[in-house]
Amino acid sequence: MDASWLETRWARPLYLAFVFCLALGLLQAAKLYLQRQRLLRDLRPFPAPPTHWFHGHQKFLRDDKMEKLDEVVEKYPRAFPCWIGPFQAFFYIYDPDYAKTFLSRTDLKSQYLCKFRIPCLGKGLVNLEGPKWFQHRQLLTPGFHFNTLKTYVELMAHSVNTMLDKWEKICRTQDTPVEVYEHINLMALDIIMKCAFNQETNCQINSTHDPYVKAMLELGRIAFYPLHSLLVHNDIIFKFSPKGHRFQELSQVLHQYTEKIIQDRKKCLKAGMRQDNTQKRTCQDFLDIILSAQAENGDSFSDTDVQSEMNMFMLVGHNTMTASLSWLLYCLALNPEHQERCREEIRGILGDGSSINWDQLGEMSYTTMCIKETFRLIPTISSISRELSKPLTFPDGCSLPAGMTVVLSIWGLHHNPAVWKNPKVFDPLRFSQENSDQRHSHAYLPFSAGPRNCIGQQFAMVELKVAIALILLHFKLTPDPIRPPTFSNHIVLKPKDGLYLQLKILPDS
Ligand code: HEM
């Protein structure tokens, strides 16, 4: 073969390609360098803990070491810049005045930190923005009205009792600690399936029977899995990863299932038939409410919107509830004197607990304080984040430029010794009327605040009260000294390897 032919025919394009790639690489490097310089300049006024030149502060974020964050909060009482690599930094805040300023704005949710796998699952209220978010928020709000919630109490109690029957059977045959997290997970899913679309899946007894239940459980595990790897933050890379592939398969199952339920319900409503047992039900479910919103708002609320909202409601609702109830049980197990005081209060209101109603929940003042104190000590959503659309100036005059990602650390705020006396101590009386009156409006934010606060907070409080009341009437809880829970913090703060508790059946239960 003629060497000079090869040289001219192939070497030149290769050479050009090489030069092109090199130029591209240099350009990218220059961009990153400038990005770093800009961040260094913008964040210079704010002191920060020592940082590794490459990993930044990622180490303590990655290890879910919440205690490490406590140390930082103690040293830097308002905020600190948190580097997550040489070229990216978030601004962590945990001061009530800073939080108030931050939450009064309408910045977009951070794409980097809080994406709920949008392309696979569709967009629900949690990840919508702008006018569409506003419209959905208005349409969905009636679904959380107390007249609707009132009707859920009985069906919640039924699901809790199913779980307690299981616990009783286990306790009669074993006296070792029980892993309660998975039981609570199924119970929370059972409740939300009934409240969302009146589905009796029997999932607490047979969790592998229903395809939707199976998919929802697995999806919960993937959706809330660590997002530390820079690679999986990219939607395209995630899509082609094994986890991403599985995620899409499961999303398909959910969509097909909800689509069928929605279409069936619509047919029934159209035909004026109540074959779906609506007349047997004592309550409207969430789907009834969404569909009536859709009927009134025609094209602006499509079937896909209904489907996305239903799936998001299920996924967010059951994962947050499972973690919250688990932490509540854990806190009461660690604090037997408060557990006993709650039990006495509940006995006084419910007697043997054979029935429970909305008005009784309102009487549980000490139990409510324990729930609030648990949310303070272990906030289920430990942080929320936004990308600044315009510069932000805090009340003390410090400011941040547009484009910066700000993270409100709810954990940091709730553990801030400048805000809370003895922040590590479980003290429900912090939430007595007298003590709450003196507090800063933004010192306590388990459900966030402002226009994008949690739409499900009343639902959550009702479910927690029903569950804790029935559990404490029947069981005494003590922690397992050998397996204390550790944190897994991926959107929802949950116990990493489950939650083991010693359950003791109470004599007159
Ligand atoms: C059990 C404890 C719960 C906690 C601690 C909690 C906490 C939060 C927080 C902090 C936010 C703000 C997120 C942000 O701004 O990025 C939020 C939003 C939201 N939560 Fe909850 N949540 C809980 C339960 C629920 C339940 C049971 C549901 C539904 C059934 C729900 C549905 C939502 C929705 C749809 C949003 C988005 C609201 C919007 O952007 O307009 N949450 N939640």
Boltz pocket constraint, residues with backbone or C-beta under 6 A from the ligand:
constraints:
  - pocket:
      binder: B
      contacts: [[A, 109], [A, 114], [A, 125], [A, 126], [A, 127], [A, 128], [A, 137], [A, 313], [A, 316], [A, 317], [A, 318], [A, 320], [A, 321], [A, 324], [A, 379], [A, 380], [A, 381], [A, 383], [A, 384], [A, 385], [A, 445], [A, 446], [A, 447], [A, 448], [A, 451], [A, 452], [A, 453], [A, 454], [A, 455], [A, 456], [A, 457], [A, 459], [A, 460]]
      max_distance: 6.0
